[in-house]
Amino acid sequence: MIRPPQWHGASFSEALDGDIRNDISARATLSEVLGVSDSWATVHQVHGREVVRATVSGDGGDADAVWTTEPGLPVAVFTADCFAVVMSAPGAVGVAHAGWRGALAGVVAEMRSVMVHSGHIPTMAAIGPGIGPCCFEVGAELSKKFSDHGAMTTWGTSSVDLTGSILGQLEGLETWVSKGCTYHSDGWFSHRRNGKPDRLAAVGWVV
């Protein structure tokens, strides 16, 4: 489990914590350690930019970001190479799932905008573990779509710096970024590496 320093309302799971999306007992154990309910508000992730507001636990439908103002209601997304972003505002918290499609579509910026327009202005954000530009091989055409965030893998092919792209949507906020790459580290799950359904969790809650 990874906790951003001096931030009590956000957490990112690791492989040692188990498959938090599919294993209910692993989710309950993690929730107990965090001191939060194991009844989370989640979404059916579709690699888009839709944002939903949660008032109760359970699946909020097709979306890639979920936020809440409800004390005691954790919100979460699940990843295995894509990035998760937890965004905090006074009295509110949101979590976004951003793979390359979501990053390109601006899901993180959209979540920020929705929170602002609801009167909750984010002040800080944390980016969880995901695939690094070292290993995220993509076609040259896709790399070009990310403008200044095109990169190269360690073996010399086109890549994208998704962290850099996401940070561009968090400009002006206090940010924390998890180090490492899910693809070449056994500490996290990687769908690209092994194709398994195991997923990490990013959880946020109002404090």
Phi and psi in degrees as GROMACS dihedral restraints (atoms count N, CA, C in turn):
[ dihedral_restraints ]
;  ai    aj    ak    al  type     phi  dphi    fc
    3     4     5     6     1  -114.3    20    10
    4     5     6     7     1   129.0    20    10
    6     7     8     9     1  -119.1    20    10
    7     8     9    10     1   122.5    20    10
    9    10    11    12     1   -57.0    20    10
   10    11    12    13     1   135.1    20    10
   12    13    14    15     1   -56.5    20    10
   13    14    15    16     1   134.9    20    10
   15    16    17    18     1    59.1    20    10
   16    17    18    19     1    27.7    20    10
   18    19    20    21     1  -130.8    20    10
   19    20    21    22     1   114.2    20    10
   21    22    23    24     1   -93.9    20    10
   22    23    24    25     1    -1.3    20    10
   24    25    26    27     1  -112.9    20    10
   25    26    27    28     1    26.2    20    10
   27    28    29    30     1  -150.8    20    10
   28    29    30    31     1   145.0    20    10
   30    31    32    33     1  -154.6    20    10
   31    32    33    34     1   147.5    20    10
   33    34    35    36     1  -124.5    20    10
   34    35    36    37     1   128.9    20    10
   36    37    38    39     1   -80.4    20    10
   37    38    39    40     1   163.9    20    10
   39    40    41    42     1  -121.1    20    10
   40    41    42    43     1   171.6    20    10
   42    43    44    45     1   -58.2    20    10
   43    44    45    46     1   -35.8    20    10
   45    46    47    48     1   -62.5    20    10
   46    47    48    49     1   -21.7    20    10
   48    49    50    51     1   -79.0    20    10
   49    50    51    52     1    -9.7    20    10
   51    52    53    54     1    94.2    20    10
   52    53    54    55     1  -179.0    20    10
   54    55    56    57     1   -83.2    20    10
   55    56    57    58     1    91.8    20    10
   57    58    59    60     1   -70.3    20    10
   58    59    60    61     1   -25.1    20    10
   60    61    62    63     1   -72.1    20    10
   61    62    63    64     1   -42.8    20    10
   63    64    65    66     1  -104.8    20    10
   64    65    66    67     1   -19.4    20    10
   66    67    68    69     1  -102.4    20    10
   67    68    69    70     1   102.9    20    10
   69    70    71    72     1   -64.3    20    10
   70    71    72    73     1   -35.6    20    10
   72    73    74    75     1   -67.9    20    10
   73    74    75    76     1   -37.3    20    10
   75    76    77    78     1   -65.0    20    10
   76    77    78    79     1   -38.3    20    10
   78    79    80    81     1   -65.5    20    10
   79    80    81    82     1   -41.0    20    10
   81    82    83    84     1   -64.3    20    10
   82    83    84    85     1   -40.8    20    10
   84    85    86    87     1   -63.7    20    10
   85    86    87    88     1   -45.9    20    10
   87    88    89    90     1   -62.3    20    10
   88    89    90    91     1   -42.1    20    10
   90    91    92    93     1   -62.0    20    10
   91    92    93    94     1   -39.8    20    10
   93    94    95    96     1   -63.6    20    10
   94    95    96    97     1   -42.3    20    10
   96    97    98    99     1   -63.2    20    10
   97    98    99   100     1   -39.0    20    10
   99   100   101   102     1   -77.7    20    10
  100   101   102   103     1   -17.5    20    10
  102   103   104   105     1    76.2    20    10
  103   104   105   106     1    32.5    20    10
  105   106   107   108     1  -125.6    20    10
  106   107   108   109     1   168.0    20    10
  108   109   110   111     1   -65.6    20    10
  109   110   111   112     1   148.7    20    10
  111   112   113   114     1   -91.8    20    10
  112   113   114   115     1     8.6    20    10
  114   115   116   117     1   -97.8    20    10
  115   116   117   118     1    96.0    20    10
  117   118   119   120     1   -97.0    20    10
  118   119   120   121     1   154.7    20    10
  120   121   122   123     1   -94.0    20    10
  121   122   123   124     1   124.6    20    10
  123   124   125   126     1  -131.4    20    10
  124   125   126   127     1  -179.4    20    10
  126   127   128   129     1  -138.1    20    10
  127   128   129   130     1   162.8    20    10
  129   130   131   132     1   -88.6    20    10
  130   131   132   133     1   101.7    20    10
  132   133   134   135     1   -72.2    20    10
  133   134   135   136     1   129.7    20    10
  135   136   137   138     1  -128.2    20    10
  136   137   138   139     1    12.6    20    10
  138   139   140   141     1    62.5    20    10
  139   140   141   142     1    43.8    20    10
  141   142   143   144     1  -124.0    20    10
  142   143   144   145     1  -148.6    20    10
  144   145   146   147     1  -129.3    20    10
  145   146   147   148     1    13.0    20    10
  147   148   149   150     1   -69.1    20    10
  148   149   150   151     1   138.6    20    10
  150   151   152   153     1  -122.8    20    10
  151   152   153   154     1   133.2    20    10
  153   154   155   156     1  -122.5    20    10
  154   155   156   157     1   151.0    20    10
  156   157   158   159     1  -100.2    20    10
  157   158   159   160     1   130.5    20    10
  159   160   161   162     1  -103.3    20    10
  160   161   162   163     1   133.8    20    10
  162   163   164   165     1  -117.6    20    10
  163   164   165   166     1   -15.4    20    10
  165   166   167   168     1  -138.8    20    10
  166   167   168   169     1   164.6    20    10
  168   169   170   171     1   -73.8    20    10
  169   170   171   172     1   166.5    20    10
  171   172   173   174     1   111.0    20    10
  172   173   174   175     1  -176.8    20    10
  174   175   176   177     1   -80.7    20    10
  175   176   177   178     1   122.0    20    10
  177   178   179   180     1   -89.7    20    10
  178   179   180   181     1     7.7    20    10
  180   181   182   183     1    98.9    20    10
  181   182   183   184     1  -169.9    20    10
  183   184   185   186     1   -69.9    20    10
  184   185   186   187     1   114.6    20    10
  186   187   188   189     1  -172.4    20    10
  187   188   189   190     1   168.9    20    10
  189   190   191   192     1  -127.1    20    10
  190   191   192   193     1    10.8    20    10
  192   193   194   195     1  -149.8    20    10
  193   194   195   196     1   142.8    20    10
  195   196   197   198     1  -139.9    20    10
  196   197   198   199     1   136.7    20    10
  198   199   200   201     1  -137.9    20    10
  199   200   201   202     1   163.2    20    10
  201   202   203   204     1  -153.8    20    10
  202   203   204   205     1   159.2    20    10
  204   205   206   207     1  -117.3    20    10
  205   206   207   208     1     5.9    20    10
  207   208   209   210     1   -83.4    20    10
  208   209   210   211     1   115.7    20    10
  210   211   212   213     1   -62.1    20    10
  211   212   213   214     1   139.1    20    10
  213   214   215   216     1    84.1    20    10
  214   215   216   217     1     3.2    20    10
  216   217   218   219     1  -112.5    20    10
  217   218   219   220     1   100.9    20    10
  219   220   221   222     1   -70.0    20    10
  220   221   222   223     1   142.0    20    10
  222   223   224   225     1  -114.6    20    10
  223   224   225   226     1   145.5    20    10
  225   226   227   228     1  -151.4    20    10
  226   227   228   229     1   152.0    20    10
  228   229   230   231     1  -130.4    20    10
  229   230   231   232     1   166.5    20    10
  231   232   233   234     1  -126.1    20    10
  232   233   234   235     1   141.1    20    10
  234   235   236   237     1  -141.8    20    10
  235   236   237   238     1   161.0    20    10
  237   238   239   240     1  -160.1    20    10
  238   239   240   241     1    63.9    20    10
  240   241   242   243     1   125.4    20    10
  241   242   243   244     1   -38.8    20    10
  243   244   245   246     1   -66.3    20    10
  244   245   246   247     1   165.2    20    10
  246   247   248   249     1  -101.0    20    10
  247   248   249   250     1   148.1    20    10
  249   250   251   252     1  -114.8    20    10
  250   251   252   253     1   141.2    20    10
  252   253   254   255     1  -125.0    20    10
  253   254   255   256     1   125.5    20    10
  255   256   257   258     1  -102.6    20    10
  256   257   258   259     1   128.7    20    10
  258   259   260   261     1  -123.9    20    10
  259   260   261   262     1   129.6    20    10
  261   262   263   264     1  -116.5    20    10
  262   263   264   265     1   138.7    20    10
  264   265   266   267     1  -133.9    20    10
  265   266   267   268     1   158.2    20    10
  267   268   269   270     1   -55.5    20    10
  268   269   270   271     1   116.6    20    10
  270   271   272   273     1    80.6    20    10
  271   272   273   274     1    10.2    20    10
  273   274   275   276     1  -154.9    20    10
  274   275   276   277     1   157.2    20    10
  276   277   278   279     1  -150.1    20    10
  277   278   279   280     1   145.7    20    10
  279   280   281   282     1  -135.5    20    10
  280   281   282   283     1   155.5    20    10
  282   283   284   285     1  -133.7    20    10
  283   284   285   286     1   132.1    20    10
  285   286   287   288     1  -122.8    20    10
  286   287   288   289     1   147.2    20    10
  288   289   290   291     1  -107.1    20    10
  289   290   291   292     1   119.4    20    10
  291   292   293   294     1  -132.3    20    10
  292   293   294   295     1    98.0    20    10
  294   295   296   297     1   -86.4    20    10
  295   296   297   298     1  -163.2    20    10
  297   298   299   300     1   -67.2    20    10
  298   299   300   301     1   -34.0    20    10
  300   301   302   303     1   -67.3    20    10
  301   302   303   304     1   -44.9    20    10
  303   304   305   306     1   -66.8    20    10
  304   305   306   307     1   -40.1    20    10
  306   307   308   309     1   -63.2    20    10
  307   308   309   310     1   -43.7    20    10
  309   310   311   312     1   -66.4    20    10
  310   311   312   313     1   -35.4    20    10
  312   313   314   315     1   -76.9    20    10
  313   314   315   316     1   -16.0    20    10
  315   316   317   318     1    84.2    20    10
  316   317   318   319     1    36.5    20    10
  318   319   320   321     1   -63.8    20    10
  319   320   321   322     1   -35.2    20    10
  321   322   323   324     1   -68.8    20    10
  322   323   324   325     1   -44.7    20    10
  324   325   326   327     1   -62.6    20    10
  325   326   327   328     1   -36.4    20    10
  327   328   329   330     1   -66.0    20    10
  328   329   330   331     1   -42.6    20    10
  330   331   332   333     1   -61.8    20    10
  331   332   333   334     1   -43.0    20    10
  333   334   335   336     1   -59.5    20    10
  334   335   336   337     1   -45.3    20    10
  336   337   338   339     1   -63.1    20    10
  337   338   339   340     1   -43.1    20    10
  339   340   341   342     1   -62.1    20    10
  340   341   342   343     1   -42.0    20    10
  342   343   344   345     1   -65.8    20    10
  343   344   345   346     1   -42.9    20    10
  345   346   347   348     1   -60.5    20    10
  346   347   348   349     1   -46.7    20    10
  348   349   350   351     1   -69.3    20    10
  349   350   351   352     1   -14.6    20    10
  351   352   353   354     1   -95.1    20    10
  352   353   354   355     1     6.0    20    10
  354   355   356   357     1    90.6    20    10
  355   356   357   358     1    12.4    20    10
  357   358   359   360     1  -121.2    20    10
  358   359   360   361     1   100.9    20    10
  360   361   362   363     1   -89.9    20    10
  361   362   363   364     1   113.4    20    10
  363   364   365   366     1   -60.5    20    10
  364   365   366   367     1   144.2    20    10
  366   367   368   369     1  -118.6    20    10
  367   368   369   370     1   -23.0    20    10
  369   370   371   372     1  -147.2    20    10
  370   371   372   373     1   158.3    20    10
  372   373   374   375     1  -150.2    20    10
  373   374   375   376     1   150.2    20    10
  375   376   377   378     1  -128.5    20    10
  376   377   378   379     1   135.9    20    10
  378   379   380   381     1  -108.3    20    10
  379   380   381   382     1   123.4    20    10
  381   382   383   384     1   -81.8    20    10
  382   383   384   385     1  -176.5    20    10
  384   385   386   387     1   -68.8    20    10
  385   386   387   388     1   144.7    20    10
  387   388   389   390     1  -160.0    20    10
  388   389   390   391     1  -177.7    20    10
  390   391   392   393     1   -73.9    20    10
  391   392   393   394     1   132.1    20    10
  393   394   395   396     1   -86.3    20    10
  394   395   396   397     1   165.3    20    10
  396   397   398   399     1   -62.1    20    10
  397   398   399   400     1   -19.5    20    10
  399   400   401   402     1   -60.4    20    10
  400   401   402   403     1   -29.1    20    10
  402   403   404   405     1  -127.6    20    10
  403   404   405   406     1    -5.5    20    10
  405   406   407   408     1   -89.0    20    10
  406   407   408   409     1    79.0    20    10
  408   409   410   411     1   -74.5    20    10
  409   410   411   412     1   127.4    20    10
  411   412   413   414     1  -137.3    20    10
  412   413   414   415     1   171.0    20    10
  414   415   416   417     1   -71.1    20    10
  415   416   417   418     1   155.0    20    10
  417   418   419   420     1   -60.4    20    10
  418   419   420   421     1   -34.9    20    10
  420   421   422   423     1   -64.9    20    10
  421   422   423   424     1   -39.8    20    10
  423   424   425   426     1   -68.9    20    10
  424   425   426   427     1   -42.4    20    10
  426   427   428   429     1   -56.7    20    10
  427   428   429   430     1   -40.3    20    10
  429   430   431   432     1   -65.5    20    10
  430   431   432   433     1   -28.4    20    10
  432   433   434   435     1   -66.4    20    10
  433   434   435   436     1   -19.9    20    10
  435   436   437   438     1   -92.8    20    10
  436   437   438   439     1    12.7    20    10
  438   439   440   441     1    50.3    20    10
  439   440   441   442     1  -114.6    20    10
  441   442   443   444     1   -71.1    20    10
  442   443   444   445     1    -4.3    20    10
  444   445   446   447     1  -107.2    20    10
  445   446   447   448     1    13.3    20    10
  447   448   449   450     1   -65.8    20    10
  448   449   450   451     1   149.2    20    10
  450   451   452   453     1  -149.3    20    10
  451   452   453   454     1  -172.5    20    10
  453   454   455   456     1  -130.7    20    10
  454   455   456   457     1   142.7    20    10
  456   457   458   459     1   -72.1    20    10
  457   458   459   460     1   170.6    20    10
  459   460   461   462     1   -68.3    20    10
  460   461   462   463     1   -15.0    20    10
  462   463   464   465     1  -103.6    20    10
  463   464   465   466     1    10.5    20    10
  465   466   467   468     1    90.8    20    10
  466   467   468   469     1    17.9    20    10
  468   469   470   471     1  -107.4    20    10
  469   470   471   472     1   169.3    20    10
  471   472   473   474     1   -64.2    20    10
  472   473   474   475     1   142.3    20    10
  474   475   476   477     1  -146.5    20    10
  475   476   477   478     1   178.8    20    10
  477   478   479   480     1  -135.4    20    10
  478   479   480   481     1   137.1    20    10
  480   481   482   483     1   -90.3    20    10
  481   482   483   484     1    87.9    20    10
  483   484   485   486     1   -65.6    20    10
  484   485   486   487     1   -35.6    20    10
  486   487   488   489     1   -59.1    20    10
  487   488   489   490     1   -44.8    20    10
  489   490   491   492     1   -61.6    20    10
  490   491   492   493     1   -40.1    20    10
  492   493   494   495     1   -63.3    20    10
  493   494   495   496     1   -43.9    20    10
  495   496   497   498     1   -66.5    20    10
  496   497   498   499     1   -41.9    20    10
  498   499   500   501     1   -59.0    20    10
  499   500   501   502     1   -31.8    20    10
  501   502   503   504     1   -63.2    20    10
  502   503   504   505     1   -26.7    20    10
  504   505   506   507     1   -86.5    20    10
  505   506   507   508     1    -4.3    20    10
  507   508   509   510     1  -113.3    20    10
  508   509   510   511     1    15.6    20    10
  510   511   512   513     1   -55.1    20    10
  511   512   513   514     1   133.0    20    10
  513   514   515   516     1    93.6    20    10
  514   515   516   517     1   -11.3    20    10
  516   517   518   519     1   -96.6    20    10
  517   518   519   520     1   153.0    20    10
  519   520   521   522     1   -69.6    20    10
  520   521   522   523     1   124.4    20    10
  522   523   524   525     1  -125.6    20    10
  523   524   525   526     1   149.8    20    10
  525   526   527   528     1  -130.2    20    10
  526   527   528   529     1   137.5    20    10
  528   529   530   531     1  -125.4    20    10
  529   530   531   532     1   128.3    20    10
  531   532   533   534     1   -68.8    20    10
  532   533   534   535     1   139.8    20    10
  534   535   536   537     1   -90.7    20    10
  535   536   537   538     1   156.6    20    10
  537   538   539   540     1   106.8    20    10
  538   539   540   541     1   169.8    20    10
  540   541   542   543     1  -128.7    20    10
  541   542   543   544     1   125.4    20    10
  543   544   545   546     1   -63.3    20    10
  544   545   546   547     1   -29.7    20    10
  546   547   548   549     1   -68.3    20    10
  547   548   549   550     1   -42.3    20    10
  549   550   551   552     1  -108.2    20    10
  550   551   552   553     1    17.0    20    10
  552   553   554   555     1  -122.5    20    10
  553   554   555   556     1   135.8    20    10
  555   556   557   558     1   -77.3    20    10
  556   557   558   559     1    -5.0    20    10
  558   559   560   561     1   -74.6    20    10
  559   560   561   562     1   -12.5    20    10
  561   562   563   564     1  -134.1    20    10
  562   563   564   565     1   163.4    20    10
  564   565   566   567     1   -82.6    20    10
  565   566   567   568     1   144.0    20    10
  567   568   569   570     1  -138.3    20    10
  568   569   570   571     1   112.4    20    10
  570   571   572   573     1   -67.3    20    10
  571   572   573   574     1   -36.3    20    10
  573   574   575   576     1   -66.6    20    10
  574   575   576   577     1   -32.3    20    10
  576   577   578   579     1   -74.7    20    10
  577   578   579   580     1   -43.1    20    10
  579   580   581   582     1  -133.9    20    10
  580   581   582   583     1    -3.6    20    10
  582   583   584   585     1    70.8    20    10
  583   584   585   586     1     9.7    20    10
  585   586   587   588     1   -79.1    20    10
  586   587   588   589     1   159.6    20    10
  588   589   590   591     1   -84.9    20    10
  589   590   591   592     1    -1.5    20    10
  591   592   593   594     1   -60.8    20    10
  592   593   594   595     1   141.4    20    10
  594   595   596   597     1  -135.2    20    10
  595   596   597   598     1   144.3    20    10
  597   598   599   600     1   -81.8    20    10
  598   599   600   601     1   164.4    20    10
  600   601   602   603     1  -123.8    20    10
  601   602   603   604     1   144.0    20    10
  603   604   605   606     1  -116.3    20    10
  604   605   606   607     1   125.8    20    10
  606   607   608   609     1  -124.5    20    10
  607   608   609   610     1   136.5    20    10
  609   610   611   612     1  -131.3    20    10
  610   611   612   613     1   150.2    20    10
  612   613   614   615     1  -151.1    20    10
  613   614   615   616     1   153.6    20    10
  615   616   617   618     1   -74.4    20    10
  616   617   618   619     1   130.2    20    10
